[in-house]
Amino acid sequence: MDAEIRRALARVSDADVDAYERDGACCLRQVFESKWLDLIERGIEHDLRDPGPYGRVQSPPDDPGFFYTDYYMWRRIPELRRFALESPAGAVAARLMRSERVAFFFDGLFVKEPGTCKASAWHQDQVYYNVDGEQALVMWIPIDPVSADASLHTVRGAHRWTQRFERRMLNDGRDISFGEDAGAYVPVPDIESRRDEFDIMSFDMEPGDVVVFHPMMLHGARGNPSATRRRRALQATWLGDDAVYGERPGDVEPHITGHDFKPGDCLIDVESVFPRVWPRA
C-alpha cells in the first residue's frame, strides 16, 4: 500500500464507518490531495467545453444562474479517468463498504453557477440504474468551497427505509416509473416544505472534503445562492462484493453497456465494464 493511500485511509475512522452504516452518509475531511482536485477541475472544465452524450442543461431559460449535469465522463476525459482508476477513492470506498473488492461504476457532474435557482429534487440513486446489493457507495466531491445550505442534503437513515421512491427526470419532473412494476414505487415525500419533520444532514465543505452516501439514501440539493462562488462537484459511484445486476422498469440512467448482463450477475467480475480499482493490481 503506497503512502498516499495510507494517508487517505487515515482520514476514515471507525466512527466514520459506523456513521456511514448507521446514518447512510457522512462527511470525510481532506481525503483528496490537491493533485486530484486539480485533475477533477481540469476534467470538469473539459466537459463544460465539450459535453458528452449525457450532458444536459437542467436550469430553465429564465433561471438567473446555470445548472448543468453530465455522466460517464471518465470514458472520454483522461483527467477524470485517471481520478477514477488511480486515486485513493477506491480504497476509501472499500473501507466504508467493508468490501474486499471495489470496482468503478460511473461518474456524474453537477455544476451550479452563482445565482442558480434550480434545485436538485429529492431522490434515491439506486432506483435509477441496474444495480442491486448493499455494497454500493456514492462520493460527492466539491472542488469549490460550499456552504451547508448549498451543499448536498441527505435524510439520516433513509437508506434503511423499505420504500423505493418514484423516478423522475431532473429537468421536467416527468415520472419514468411505469408498466407492471410502477406500483413498486411510491411518491417522494415533500421534504422541502416539511424539513422540520426529517433529520436532514448537510455540511460546510472545503475542497478535499467528500460526502459519502449509500445510493438508496434520499438526497437532494438547493440552488446556489452565492453571488460569486461556483458550485462544481464530481459524483463518483463504486461497487463492492455483493453488487449484482438488477432489472428496472422503463428507462434507466445511466445505461450499462458493453456486456449482456442477466439478473443476479456479479458486476465487479466484468472488469471491461466495471474496472477493478481495489485491491491494486
WOQUIZI-V67926 format. One record per helix or strand of 3 or more residues. SS is the DSSP state (hx for helix, st for strand). FROM is the first residue (numbers start at 0). LEN is the number of residues. Records with the same first field share a line. If there is no record, write none. Layout:
BEGIN
SS->FROM-LEN ; FROM-LEN
END
This chain:
BEGIN
hx->2-8 ; 13-10 ; 33-16 ; 72-3 ; 77-9 ; 88-9 ; 125-3 ; 157-3 ; 178-6 ; 191-6 ; 266-3
st->24-4 ; 66-5 ; 101-11 ; 119-4 ; 135-7 ; 152-3 ; 209-4 ; 218-3 ; 230-9 ; 275-3
END
